[in-house]
Amino acid sequence: MAETDVIRTPDQRLRVFVSSTLQELAAERQAVRDAVTRLRLVPVMFELGARPHPPRQVYRSYLAQSQVFVGVYWQSYGWVAPGEQVSGLEDEYLLAAGLPRLIYVKSPAAERESRLAEMLTRIRDAGDVSYQRFSAAAELQRLVENDLAVLLSERFERAPARDGAADGASLAGAVPVPATPLVGRDDDVAAVGDLVRAEGVRLVTLTGPGGVGKSRLAVEVAQRVGAGFEDGVRFVELGSVRAAELVTAEIAAALGLSTSGGALITDLKSYLRARRLVLVLLVRQPRAARRPLRPAMQARARMLPRPGWRGGLGL
């Protein structure tokens, strides 16, 4: 599943779609629900709320809003609606092809229906999903809880690779590419670049009258020094911000951050503290921007603001 770049509200947690027949696996469905909620995730289950829509429309909509698929199977293949080739149970599995799928099969199953047996054989032979057996609801709960934790850990460990400077084309806040080369300002570029690279320097401010080329100079410096920072260069345009309380959210959005649900400034500091990067800010309203940025300056990131700051950041 592709990760989103929006900052989610605290209620928007990872959704786990639970697929199984309802009656014969009622205890097991409750066990899966308990496992999911113990991890503070959201179980998506057909029976959790009545909807004035056909069942097929409901589960397809639920699946489209979920991030993980958990399938629990025992003996029944489920009902095949008129005009359909497969049951809703198999349809759910097929529709979840783009999601991580965790499959759990209860045994023994002396009366397993042939179509379910065939479906499970196909799933097992494909070898592209997690496939486990269990015999009791308590065992299933432990398996699901552990597997979800491992799945999330694996996804988290792979995430930093997307933020690395090597994949600059995919970074949120990419530095704009100038249409023309910078001429006659090599000394200025070198001087500002030395400041940015200097040990202990976290903030460099460019000031001056409009039209002297501060913006172009900042971009040139960022491009030249970016290779020396493990996490590259990020660019944030703050020209449209009109109130101090919106600055932090604008920066977080430009960086593609997902909030933990706490204060945005805390998330921003945590993001920057773990990285060594050049952050280029274009600010046209310094008074609006100064106050919320003060705490972020404590982070271990090199800050290279673009022009527009009059008198710096007020630090």
C-alpha positions as CSV (number, residue, x, y, z in Angstrom):
1,M,0.0,0.0,0.0
2,A,1.2,3.5,-0.8
3,E,1.8,5.7,2.1
4,T,0.0,9.0,2.2
5,D,1.7,12.4,2.5
6,V,-1.2,14.1,4.3
7,I,-1.2,14.9,8.0
8,R,-3.9,12.7,9.5
9,T,-6.1,13.5,12.4
10,P,-5.6,11.3,15.5
11,D,-8.7,9.2,14.7
12,Q,-7.4,8.1,11.3
13,R,-5.5,5.0,12.4
14,L,-4.6,2.0,10.3
15,R,-7.7,0.0,9.4
16,V,-7.7,-3.8,9.4
17,F,-10.5,-5.5,7.4
18,V,-11.6,-8.8,8.8
19,S,-13.1,-11.3,6.4
20,S,-14.8,-14.6,7.4
21,T,-18.1,-16.2,7.6
22,L,-20.1,-14.7,10.5
23,Q,-21.9,-17.4,12.4
24,E,-19.5,-20.3,12.4
25,L,-16.5,-18.1,13.3
26,A,-18.2,-15.6,15.7
27,A,-15.7,-16.3,18.5
28,E,-12.8,-16.0,16.2
29,R,-14.0,-12.7,14.8
30,Q,-14.1,-11.4,18.3
31,A,-10.6,-12.7,18.9
32,V,-9.3,-10.8,15.9
33,R,-11.2,-7.7,16.9
34,D,-9.6,-7.9,20.3
35,A,-6.1,-8.3,18.8
36,V,-6.6,-5.3,16.5
37,T,-7.9,-3.0,19.2
38,R,-5.1,-4.0,21.6
39,L,-2.7,-2.6,19.1
40,R,-4.8,0.6,19.0
41,L,-5.7,0.0,15.4
42,V,-9.2,0.0,13.9
43,P,-11.0,-3.2,13.1
44,V,-13.3,-3.0,10.0
45,M,-16.0,-5.6,10.3
46,F,-19.3,-6.0,8.5
47,E,-21.3,-6.5,11.7
48,L,-20.1,-3.4,13.5
49,G,-22.8,-1.2,12.1
50,A,-26.0,-1.4,10.0
51,R,-25.8,0.2,6.6
52,P,-28.7,0.9,4.2
53,H,-26.8,-0.6,1.3
54,P,-26.5,-4.1,-0.4
55,P,-23.9,-6.2,1.4
56,R,-21.6,-6.4,-1.6
57,Q,-21.5,-2.6,-1.9
58,V,-20.8,-2.3,1.8
59,Y,-17.8,-4.7,2.0
60,R,-16.3,-3.4,-1.2
61,S,-16.5,0.2,0.2
62,Y,-15.0,-1.0,3.6
63,L,-12.2,-2.7,1.8
64,A,-11.4,0.4,-0.2
65,Q,-10.8,2.2,3.0
66,S,-8.7,-0.4,4.7
67,Q,-4.9,-0.9,4.8
68,V,-4.6,-4.6,6.0
69,F,-6.6,-7.6,5.2
70,V,-7.2,-10.5,7.7
71,G,-8.9,-13.6,6.4
72,V,-10.2,-16.3,8.8
73,Y,-11.5,-19.5,7.3
74,W,-12.9,-22.8,8.6
75,Q,-15.5,-24.9,6.9
76,S,-18.0,-22.7,5.0
77,Y,-17.3,-21.2,1.7
78,G,-20.1,-18.7,2.2
79,W,-23.1,-17.6,0.1
80,V,-22.8,-17.1,-3.7
81,A,-25.2,-14.3,-4.7
82,P,-27.4,-14.9,-7.9
83,G,-25.4,-14.0,-11.0
84,E,-22.1,-14.2,-9.2
85,Q,-19.3,-16.7,-9.7
86,V,-17.7,-16.6,-6.3
87,S,-19.0,-16.1,-2.7
88,G,-18.6,-12.8,-0.9
89,L,-15.9,-14.5,1.2
90,E,-13.7,-15.2,-1.9
91,D,-14.7,-11.9,-3.5
92,E,-13.3,-10.0,-0.4
93,Y,-10.0,-11.9,-0.7
94,L,-9.6,-11.2,-4.4
95,L,-10.5,-7.5,-3.9
96,A,-7.8,-7.2,-1.3
97,A,-5.0,-8.1,-3.7
98,G,-3.3,-4.8,-3.2
99,L,-3.2,-5.0,0.6
100,P,-1.0,-7.0,3.0
101,R,-3.0,-10.2,3.5
102,L,-2.8,-12.3,6.7
103,I,-4.6,-15.6,6.3
104,Y,-5.6,-17.9,9.2
105,V,-7.2,-21.4,8.7
106,K,-8.9,-23.2,11.5
107,S,-8.4,-26.9,11.9
108,P,-9.5,-29.6,12.2
109,A,-12.2,-29.1,9.5
110,A,-13.8,-32.4,8.8
111,E,-16.8,-30.8,6.9
112,R,-15.0,-28.2,4.9
113,E,-16.8,-27.3,1.8
114,S,-15.1,-28.2,-1.5
115,R,-15.0,-24.7,-2.9
116,L,-13.4,-23.4,0.3
117,A,-10.8,-26.2,0.1
118,E,-10.0,-25.3,-3.5
119,M,-9.8,-21.6,-2.6
120,L,-7.4,-22.3,0.3
121,T,-5.2,-24.5,-1.9
122,R,-4.9,-21.7,-4.5
123,I,-4.0,-19.2,-1.7
124,R,-1.4,-21.6,-0.2
125,D,0.2,-22.5,-3.6
126,A,0.5,-18.9,-4.6
127,G,2.8,-18.3,-1.7
128,D,2.4,-14.5,-1.7
129,V,0.5,-14.1,1.6
130,S,1.0,-15.0,5.2
131,Y,-0.7,-18.3,5.8
132,Q,-1.1,-19.9,9.2
133,R,-3.2,-22.6,10.9
134,F,-4.9,-22.4,14.3
135,S,-7.2,-24.4,16.4
136,A,-8.7,-22.1,19.1
137,A,-9.8,-18.4,19.3
138,A,-7.2,-17.6,22.0
139,E,-4.4,-18.9,19.7
140,L,-5.8,-16.9,16.8
141,Q,-5.8,-13.7,18.9
142,R,-2.1,-14.2,19.7
143,L,-1.2,-14.9,16.1
144,V,-3.0,-11.9,14.7
145,E,-1.6,-9.5,17.4
146,N,1.9,-10.7,16.8
147,D,1.7,-10.8,13.0
148,L,0.2,-7.2,12.8
149,A,3.0,-6.0,15.1
150,V,5.6,-7.6,12.8
151,L,4.0,-6.3,9.7
152,L,4.0,-2.7,11.0
153,S,7.6,-3.0,12.2
154,E,8.7,-4.2,8.7
155,R,6.8,-1.3,7.0
156,F,8.3,1.2,9.4
157,E,11.9,-0.1,8.8
158,R,11.5,0.2,5.1
159,A,10.1,3.8,5.4
160,P,13.4,5.7,5.8
161,A,14.6,4.5,2.4
162,R,11.9,6.7,0.8
163,D,13.2,9.8,2.7
164,G,16.8,9.4,1.7
165,A,18.6,12.0,-0.4
166,A,19.3,9.4,-3.1
167,D,15.7,9.4,-4.2
168,G,15.4,13.2,-4.6
169,A,12.7,13.0,-7.2
170,S,10.2,11.6,-4.8
171,L,10.9,13.9,-1.9
172,A,8.2,16.2,-0.6
173,G,9.4,19.8,-0.8
174,A,11.8,19.3,-3.7
175,V,14.0,22.3,-4.5
176,P,12.9,24.0,-7.7
177,V,15.2,23.8,-10.7
178,P,16.3,27.2,-12.0
179,A,15.6,27.9,-15.6
180,T,19.0,29.7,-16.1
181,P,22.5,29.4,-14.5
182,L,23.6,31.8,-11.8
183,V,26.3,34.1,-13.2
184,G,28.9,36.2,-11.4
185,R,28.0,35.2,-7.8
186,D,30.4,32.4,-7.1
187,D,31.9,34.2,-4.2
188,D,28.5,34.7,-2.6
189,V,27.6,31.1,-3.1
190,A,30.8,29.9,-1.6
191,A,30.5,32.2,1.4
192,V,26.9,31.2,2.2
193,G,27.7,27.5,1.6
194,D,30.6,27.7,4.1
195,L,28.2,29.1,6.7
196,V,25.7,26.3,6.1
197,R,28.3,23.6,6.4
198,A,30.0,25.2,9.4
199,E,29.9,23.1,12.6
200,G,27.3,24.4,15.1
201,V,25.5,26.6,12.5
202,R,21.8,25.7,12.3
203,L,20.4,28.9,10.8
204,V,21.5,31.1,8.0
205,T,19.4,34.1,7.1
206,L,19.6,36.0,3.8
207,T,18.2,39.6,3.9
208,G,18.3,42.6,1.6
209,P,16.2,44.7,-0.7
210,G,13.8,43.1,-3.1
211,G,15.2,42.1,-6.5
212,V,18.8,41.6,-5.5
213,G,18.7,37.8,-6.1
214,K,18.4,36.4,-2.6
215,S,16.0,33.7,-3.7
216,R,18.2,32.6,-6.6
217,L,21.2,32.6,-4.4
218,A,19.5,30.5,-1.7
219,V,18.4,27.9,-4.3
220,E,21.9,27.7,-5.8
221,V,23.5,27.2,-2.4
222,A,21.0,24.5,-1.4
223,Q,21.7,22.6,-4.6
224,R,25.5,22.7,-4.2
225,V,25.6,21.8,-0.5
226,G,22.8,19.2,-0.6
227,A,25.0,16.3,-1.5
228,G,26.9,16.8,1.8
229,F,23.9,16.2,3.9
230,E,22.6,12.6,4.4
231,D,19.0,13.6,4.1
232,G,19.4,16.1,1.2
233,V,17.5,19.4,0.8
234,R,13.9,20.3,1.4
235,F,12.1,23.4,0.2
236,V,9.1,25.0,1.8
237,E,7.1,28.0,0.3
238,L,5.5,30.1,3.1
239,G,4.4,33.0,0.9
240,S,0.7,32.3,1.3
241,V,0.7,32.0,5.1
242,R,-1.2,34.8,6.7
243,A,-1.2,33.8,10.4
244,A,1.4,32.5,12.9
245,E,-0.6,29.5,13.9
246,L,-0.6,28.2,10.3
247,V,3.2,28.2,9.8
248,T,4.0,24.9,11.5
249,A,1.2,23.1,9.7
250,E,2.4,24.5,6.3
251,I,6.0,23.3,6.9
252,A,4.8,19.9,8.1
253,A,2.5,19.5,5.0
254,A,5.3,20.5,2.6
255,L,7.6,17.9,4.2
256,G,4.9,15.2,3.8
257,L,4.7,14.5,7.6
258,S,2.1,12.3,9.3
259,T,1.3,13.7,12.7
260,S,1.2,11.5,15.8
261,G,-1.8,13.3,17.0
262,G,0.2,15.5,19.4
263,A,1.3,19.1,18.8
264,L,2.5,19.7,15.3
265,I,5.6,21.5,16.5
266,T,6.5,18.4,18.5
267,D,6.2,16.2,15.4
268,L,8.2,18.6,13.3
269,K,11.0,18.7,15.9
270,S,11.0,14.9,16.0
271,Y,11.3,14.7,12.2
272,L,14.1,17.2,12.0
273,R,16.0,15.9,15.0
274,A,16.5,12.5,13.3
275,R,17.9,14.0,10.1
276,R,20.8,16.0,8.8
277,L,19.4,18.2,6.0
278,V,19.1,21.6,4.5
279,L,15.7,23.2,5.0
280,V,15.1,26.1,2.6
281,L,12.2,28.4,3.7
282,L,10.7,31.2,1.6
283,V,9.0,33.6,4.0
284,R,7.3,36.8,3.1
285,Q,5.7,37.6,6.5
286,P,8.4,37.3,9.2
287,R,6.2,38.4,12.1
288,A,3.7,35.6,11.4
289,A,6.4,33.0,11.1
290,R,8.8,33.8,13.9
291,R,7.0,32.6,17.0
292,P,6.0,29.0,16.0
293,L,9.4,28.3,14.5
294,R,11.4,29.0,17.6
295,P,11.1,25.5,19.2
296,A,11.9,23.8,15.8
297,M,15.3,25.6,15.8
298,Q,16.4,23.2,18.6
299,A,16.3,20.3,16.2
300,R,19.5,19.0,14.7
301,A,18.9,20.2,11.2
302,R,20.7,22.8,9.2
303,M,18.2,25.6,8.3
304,L,18.8,27.7,5.2
305,P,15.9,30.1,5.0
306,R,15.2,31.8,1.7
307,P,14.8,35.5,1.5
308,G,12.1,37.5,3.0
309,W,13.1,37.4,6.6
310,R,13.7,40.9,7.8
311,G,15.9,40.8,10.9
312,G,16.1,37.0,10.9
313,L,13.8,34.5,12.7
314,G,13.7,36.5,15.9
315,L,15.7,33.8,17.8
